[in-house]
């Protein structure tokens, strides 16, 4: 397929695999978890991972611009149902073990839209990436997830200059 090589993405869980993906001319997708390589907050480690990827890309001499995406769970609390599902308390990064790897799992952002805007402005990895993937709870159904996405698109994205 014409241009297929430019559309391949590598899901990178560590700084080393980010570098590997860049050396092999693959776009990079970094999820809501990565290897805990420094003990720093998730978004700080993920931003470093993206910078390592971009540096390795440049060093490899690839001619096209790579793409980088990060995933986040973001919920604008617009009504009582949103608050019931996601408004319980402050979310923070979590540490866990997955496939014998100490992993840091990124927090869930859930707040009133104006608070979300300020919190998301401080997320270094979102600032470094060119694409943001929203993770949604598919078990809550299509209608509710359409509401979740519409709330972000209408009440959060414009204030952050997202398109």
N, C-alpha and C positions, 0 to 999 in steps of 0.2 A: 504494500500500500504506500502510495506517495506520501512522504512526510511522517510515516509511522514512527521512525526513530525519534522525532521531535516530540512525540506524544506519549512516550513511555515514562512512567513515574516509578520511583523507588520509595517504598515506605521505610524510612530510616529511624531506627530506635537509638542510635548512638552517634557520637561524633565520628567514629571510625567509619561507620557505614554511610554517613553523609559524605565524607571525603571520597569513599569508594564510588558512590553514585555519581558524584561530580566527575571523577576521573573517567567514568564510562559514559558520560554525556547523557545521563538520565535526569529528568526533573526530580525534585525531592518533595515528598509528602511527609510531614511530621505530625503525628497524631496527638491524642490527649495524654500520651504517656511516652516516656523515654527513659533510657538508662540513667540512673542517678549517678552522675560522674563527678559531682562537686559538692553536693549537699545544699546548693543554692536553690532559690525558688525555681519552680518548673519553667516559667516564662523566661527567666534569665538564662538557664541552661539551654533552652530551645533556641533562643536568639543567638547564643554562641554557636550552636550546631549549624544554624543557617549561615552565619559568617564564615565558619570553617568550610561549608559547602561552596559558598561563592568564591572564596579564596582558592580552593582546589580547582574549581571550574576555570578560573582565570589562569592559573598555573598550567592547566592542561591545554590551554590555547584554543578552546572550542570557539567557533565563530558566532553562534547564536546566543541569545539571552536565555538563561535557564529560568524555569518557573519553580516557585517554592510555595507550598501551601501548608497551613497549620489548621488544626481542628480545635474547635471550642464548643463547650456547652454553655449557651447564653440564653437567658430567659428574662424578658421584660415582664415585670409584675404589673399587669394591667387590670386585673380583676380578682375576685375572691377565689376563683378556681386556680389561677396562676399561683396565688399566695398559698393555697392549700397544697399544691403539688411541690412548689419550689421555694417558698418563702419562709421556711422553718428557721434557719439560722445561718450564720456566716459559713461560707465554704472556704476550705483551704486545700492546699496541695496534700496529697496522701502518699505515703511510702508503702510499697508492697514488693513481694517477690513474684515474678512471673518467668517461667522457663529458666529458673536458676539465675535470674538477673534481678538485682535490686533496682526497682523502677520507681520513678516519681510520676504520679498521676496529677495532671493539672486540675485545678479547682473548677467548680461550676460557678459561672457568673449568674446571679439571680438577684435582681433589685429593680427599683423604680427606674424608668428610662434615664432620668438625669443622673442618677447615681451610677448606672451602668456605663454611661458615656465617660465619666471620670475614671472609673475603674479600668475600662478598656484602653483608655489613653495611656495608662501606666504599664500595659502589657508589652514588653519589649519584643517578643516574638511576633506578635501581630504586626507591629511596626516594621519589622524586617521582612515579613512575607509579602508576596504579591497576591495571594489568594487565601481567603478565609473560608473554611468549610464549617458549617453549623451542624452539630450533632443534635438530633432530635429523638425523643422517646417514641419510637414507632409503636410501642404497645398502647399508647394513648390515642391512636387513631389518626386518620387523615385530616379530619376537620380540626382537631385540636392542634396538630402540627402545622397546618396552614395558618392558624391563628398565631402560633409561636413565631413562625417565619415572618408573617406580615407585621407583627409587632416590632420585630427587629428592623425590618426594612423601612417601616414608617416612622418609628420613634427613636431609633438609636443610630442607624447607619447614616442618615443625613448630617447629624451633628458631628460625626467623625470623618465626614468626607468620603465615605465608602460609596461605591457605585455598583 
